[in-house]
Amino acid sequence: MQDYHFAGEEELDSPALVYHEDIIEVNIQKTLDIAGGPDRLWPHVKTFKNAALVRLLQARGIRRFKCATLAEAEMCARCGAEHVLLSYPLVGPAIGRFVKLRQRYRNTHFWAIGDDLAQLRLLGEAGETAGLPFLADVNPCMNRTGVALDRLKEFCLHADKIPGLKLMGFHCYDGNLGIKDPAEREKAVAEETGKLRAVREALEAEGQKLPVLVMGGTPTFPFHAENPAAFLSPGTLFVQDYGYQTKYPDLAFCPAAAILTRVISRPREDLFTLDLGYKAIASDQEGKRGIIPELPQAHSETHSEEHWVFRMTGPCPPVGTILHVIPTHICPSTALYPGIYVVREGRMVNYWDVDARNRKISI
């Protein structure tokens, strides 16, 4: 088991979010190896939401980034990203903010997605969007956003005629393919890709060229990598978490994030309490919300706003003990902190602001 302790940790208040940069760099290299290099990567930044890691990826040749919020998009543009895809539907005031981003950061190519013709027309009418590239958002039966595959051809034929916009291809996040068995997951990806290819070929037969395919997330990333036509958009794997590590053991990425916490009480002989309530670690997951690598025999008893109580046989750790919890879901856990303590080779070396933690930076 990875040791997450580091020199000087006793000086940090708790709870505190810690990233281990040397592990992140190993995860980046594994990602590049699977992708065959940086050119096909269009990774999602919602997991880490900070400019320092964006620059770390840029230093390895990655030029395209995918975002969930306008704040994340602005963060990437400030880093000088060549391409920024906002993979979230633009509605209401977000349309005007997106246009302002495009006006301010002229050296970044911004991309939008869409699944509603009326909203896309509003985007096209917003001003200074001439030639704005967008991708048809595909619903691969996840039923969250996107156009169903049986309606995709008709949608694209209409969307391609919207003034001010240029339909360039498809965006398809297949979070519905969270299949633990890698062989079954690979089969499901192949079926999905085949259906999308058929729609693309039918549109191309009618003269509509759609060269860009942005596909998948972390669980399906290695299988989409086998499709040379696809851009690949994993995100969690650079930092990784306990949830993905457990569910997808075929993805050999190590968790690089841990939350430093302390034992604040021993209310009973078999119980101890951490200062790690669900205001400090993502609570969206049922069951385990994280693990304590040092105490695998500890079992979560109750979890509330400011307290996390664990039960264990044998002696509980003394009050004041520093422990490290690996979150089950790192993405919303990172968003709970204003900054990240960065450790390398067992020593704290930096502090990274979570730049896009809030919904707005300046626009």
C-alpha positions in Angstrom: 0.0 0.0 0.0 1.3 3.5 -0.9 2.6 5.5 2.1 1.0 8.9 2.0 2.8 10.4 5.1 5.3 13.1 4.4 7.9 15.2 6.2 6.3 18.3 7.9 2.8 17.0 7.8 2.4 17.8 11.5 2.6 21.5 10.7 -0.6 21.4 8.6 -4.0 22.2 10.0 -6.6 19.5 9.2 -8.4 18.5 7.2 -6.1 19.3 4.3 -6.1 18.2 0.7 -2.7 16.8 -0.5 -1.6 15.8 -4.0 1.5 13.7 -4.5 3.1 15.1 -7.6 5.4 12.2 -8.3 2.4 9.9 -8.4 0.6 12.3 -10.8 3.6 12.3 -13.1 3.6 8.5 -13.2 -0.1 8.6 -14.0 0.4 11.1 -16.8 3.1 8.9 -18.4 0.8 5.9 -18.3 -1.9 8.0 -19.9 0.4 9.1 -22.7 1.6 5.5 -23.2 -2.0 4.3 -23.7 -2.9 7.2 -26.0 0.2 6.8 -28.0 1.3 10.4 -27.2 -0.3 13.7 -26.4 -1.9 14.6 -29.7 -5.1 12.6 -29.2 -5.7 13.6 -25.6 -8.5 16.0 -24.8 -8.6 15.5 -21.0 -11.2 16.7 -18.6 -10.1 19.2 -15.9 -13.1 18.9 -13.6 -11.3 16.5 -11.3 -8.5 18.9 -10.3 -9.7 22.4 -11.3 -6.3 24.0 -11.0 -3.9 25.8 -13.4 -0.8 24.2 -12.0 -1.8 20.7 -13.2 -3.0 22.1 -16.5 0.5 23.5 -17.0 2.0 20.1 -15.9 0.0 18.5 -18.7 0.9 21.2 -21.2 4.6 20.5 -20.4 4.0 17.0 -21.6 2.6 18.2 -24.9 -1.2 18.2 -24.2 -2.8 21.1 -26.0 -6.6 20.4 -25.7 -8.7 20.5 -22.5 -12.3 19.7 -21.7 -14.3 21.6 -19.0 -17.6 21.4 -17.1 -17.8 25.1 -16.1 -17.0 28.5 -17.6 -14.6 29.0 -14.7 -12.7 25.9 -15.8 -12.7 27.1 -19.4 -11.3 30.5 -18.4 -8.7 28.8 -16.2 -7.5 26.8 -19.2 -7.5 29.9 -21.5 -5.4 31.8 -19.0 -2.9 28.9 -19.2 -2.7 29.5 -23.0 -4.5 26.3 -23.9 -4.9 25.9 -27.7 -8.3 24.3 -27.6 -10.9 24.4 -24.8 -14.2 22.4 -25.1 -17.0 23.3 -22.8 -18.8 20.0 -22.5 -21.9 21.4 -20.8 -25.0 22.8 -22.5 -25.0 26.6 -22.8 -28.3 28.1 -21.7 -29.3 31.5 -20.2 -26.6 34.0 -19.3 -23.9 31.3 -19.9 -24.2 32.0 -23.6 -23.2 35.6 -23.2 -20.4 34.6 -20.8 -19.1 32.1 -23.3 -19.0 34.6 -26.1 -17.1 37.1 -23.8 -14.5 34.3 -23.1 -14.0 33.9 -26.8 -13.6 37.6 -27.3 -11.1 38.0 -24.5 -8.9 35.0 -25.2 -8.4 35.2 -28.9 -5.5 32.7 -29.0 -7.6 29.9 -27.6 -10.0 28.0 -29.8 -13.2 27.5 -27.9 -15.6 24.7 -28.6 -19.2 24.2 -27.5 -21.6 21.2 -27.5 -25.3 21.1 -28.0 -28.3 18.8 -28.1 -31.1 21.4 -28.5 -31.6 23.3 -31.8 -33.3 26.3 -30.2 -30.5 26.8 -27.7 -27.9 26.5 -30.4 -29.7 29.1 -32.5 -29.5 31.5 -29.5 -25.8 30.8 -29.3 -25.4 31.5 -33.1 -27.3 34.8 -32.6 -25.3 35.9 -29.6 -22.8 37.8 -31.7 -19.2 37.3 -32.8 -19.7 33.5 -33.0 -19.0 33.3 -36.7 -17.4 29.9 -37.3 -17.7 28.8 -33.7 -17.0 25.1 -33.7 -19.4 22.9 -31.8 -20.0 19.2 -31.4 -23.3 17.4 -31.3 -23.7 16.0 -27.8 -24.5 12.3 -28.1 -26.7 10.4 -25.6 -25.3 6.8 -25.5 -28.2 5.7 -23.3 -26.8 7.5 -20.3 -29.9 9.8 -20.4 -28.3 12.8 -18.9 -27.7 15.1 -21.9 -27.3 14.5 -25.6 -29.2 13.4 -28.7 -30.3 9.8 -28.9 -28.5 7.8 -31.6 -31.7 7.1 -33.5 -32.3 10.9 -33.8 -28.7 12.0 -34.3 -28.6 12.1 -38.1 -31.7 14.3 -38.3 -30.4 16.5 -35.6 -27.0 17.0 -37.3 -28.7 17.8 -40.7 -30.6 20.7 -39.0 -27.8 21.8 -36.7 -25.4 22.1 -39.6 -27.5 24.9 -41.0 -27.5 27.2 -38.0 -25.9 30.5 -38.8 -22.8 31.5 -36.9 -21.9 27.9 -35.9 -19.9 25.1 -37.5 -20.8 21.6 -36.7 -17.5 19.6 -36.5 -18.4 16.3 -35.0 -19.6 14.4 -31.9 -19.0 14.6 -28.2 -19.9 11.3 -26.5 -19.4 10.7 -22.8 -20.3 7.1 -22.0 -20.5 7.2 -18.2 -23.2 4.5 -18.5 -20.6 2.0 -19.4 -19.3 1.7 -15.9 -18.8 -2.1 -16.3 -16.3 -3.7 -13.9 -15.3 -6.5 -16.2 -12.9 -5.1 -18.8 -13.8 -7.6 -21.5 -17.5 -6.6 -21.2 -16.6 -2.9 -21.0 -14.6 -3.3 -24.2 -17.4 -5.0 -25.9 -19.9 -2.3 -24.9 -17.5 0.4 -26.2 -17.2 -1.4 -29.5 -21.0 -1.6 -29.9 -21.4 2.1 -29.1 -18.6 3.1 -31.4 -20.1 1.0 -34.2 -23.4 2.8 -33.9 -21.9 6.2 -33.9 -19.7 5.3 -36.9 -22.8 4.3 -38.9 -24.4 7.7 -38.2 -21.2 9.5 -39.2 -20.9 7.5 -42.4 -24.5 8.2 -43.3 -24.0 11.9 -42.8 -20.7 11.9 -44.8 -22.6 10.2 -47.7 -24.8 13.2 -47.8 -21.8 15.5 -47.9 -21.5 16.5 -44.2 -18.0 16.1 -42.9 -17.6 15.5 -39.2 -13.9 15.0 -38.5 -13.9 15.4 -34.7 -14.9 12.7 -32.2 -14.3 13.4 -28.5 -15.0 10.1 -26.8 -15.4 8.5 -23.4 -14.0 9.1 -19.9 -11.5 7.3 -17.6 -13.2 3.8 -17.5 -13.5 3.6 -21.3 -10.3 5.5 -22.2 -8.1 2.5 -23.1 -10.7 1.0 -25.4 -11.4 4.3 -27.3 -7.6 4.6 -27.6 -7.9 1.7 -30.1 -10.0 3.9 -32.4 -7.4 6.1 -34.3 -10.2 8.6 -35.3 -11.1 9.5 -31.7 -9.9 12.1 -29.3 -9.7 10.8 -25.8 -11.0 12.6 -22.7 -10.2 10.9 -19.4 -9.9 13.1 -16.4 -9.9 11.3 -13.0 -7.0 9.1 -13.8 -4.3 11.8 -13.4 -5.2 12.0 -9.7 -7.2 8.8 -9.4 -9.3 7.9 -6.5 -10.3 4.8 -4.4 -13.6 4.4 -6.3 -12.1 4.0 -9.7 -9.1 2.0 -8.4 -11.5 -0.5 -6.8 -14.1 -0.7 -9.6 -11.6 -0.8 -12.4 -8.5 -2.7 -11.3 -7.5 -3.1 -14.9 -6.7 0.6 -15.0 -3.3 0.7 -13.3 -3.4 4.2 -12.0 -2.4 5.0 -8.4 -4.4 7.5 -6.2 -2.3 10.6 -6.0 -4.7 12.6 -3.7 -5.2 12.1 0.0 -6.9 14.1 2.7 -4.8 14.7 5.8 -7.0 14.3 8.9 -6.6 13.8 12.7 -8.2 11.7 15.4 -10.1 14.2 17.5 -11.8 11.9 19.9 -12.2 8.3 21.2 -15.8 8.3 22.4 -15.7 4.6 23.2 -13.0 1.9 23.4 -13.8 0.6 19.9 -14.5 4.0 18.3 -12.4 6.9 17.1 -13.5 10.2 15.4 -11.8 12.1 12.6 -12.2 15.8 11.8 -13.3 14.8 8.3 -17.0 15.4 8.0 -18.8 15.5 4.7 -18.0 19.2 4.4 -14.4 18.1 3.7 -14.8 14.9 1.6 -17.3 14.1 -1.1 -20.5 12.5 0.3 -22.2 11.6 -3.0 -21.1 8.0 -2.9 -23.2 5.3 -1.0 -21.1 3.0 1.1 -17.5 3.8 1.6 -16.6 7.5 1.0 -12.9 6.8 1.5 -10.4 4.5 3.0 -7.6 4.9 5.6 -4.6 3.0 4.1 -2.9 2.8 7.5 -6.0 1.2 9.1 -7.7 -1.2 6.7 -9.5 -2.8 9.6 -11.3 0.5 10.5 -15.0 0.6 9.4 -17.1 3.7 8.9 -19.7 4.0 11.6 -21.4 7.4 11.2 -20.6 10.4 9.0 -21.9 13.9 9.7 -21.0 17.5 8.8 -17.9 17.8 11.0 -17.2 14.3 12.2 -16.4 10.9 10.8 -16.6 8.0 13.3 -14.9 4.7 12.7 -15.1 1.4 14.6 -12.4 -1.1 14.8 -11.3 -4.1 16.8 -8.0 -3.7 18.7 -6.6 -0.5 20.0 -7.9 2.7 18.3 -5.3 5.3 17.3 -4.6 8.0 20.0 -6.2 11.4 19.9 -4.0 13.7 17.7 -2.9 10.9 15.4 -2.5 12.0 11.8 -4.1 9.8 9.2 -4.6 10.0 5.4 -7.9 9.2 3.7 -8.1 8.3 0.0 -11.4 9.7 -1.2 -13.8 7.4 -3.1 -14.7 10.3 -5.4 -11.9 12.9 -5.8 -13.6 15.3 -8.2 -16.1 16.9 -5.7 -13.6 16.4 -2.9 -11.1 18.7 -4.5 -13.8 21.3 -5.0 -14.3 21.5 -1.3 -10.8 23.0 -0.7 -9.4 26.4 -1.7 -6.0 24.9 -2.3 -3.9 21.8 -2.4 -0.6 21.0 -0.6 1.8 19.4 -3.0 4.2 16.6 -1.9 7.0 15.2 -3.9 9.4 12.4 -2.8 8.0 12.6 0.8 8.3 16.4 1.2 5.9 19.2 0.8 7.1 21.3 -2.1 4.3 23.6 -3.2 0.7 24.8 -2.8 -1.7 24.9 -5.7 -4.8 27.1 -5.7 -8.0 25.3 -6.8 -8.4 28.1 -9.3 -11.8 27.0 -10.8 -13.3 25.9 -7.5 -15.9 28.6 -7.8 -18.4 29.0 -10.7 -16.7 32.2 -11.9 -13.2 33.7 -12.2 -13.7 37.0 -14.0 -16.3 36.4 -16.7 
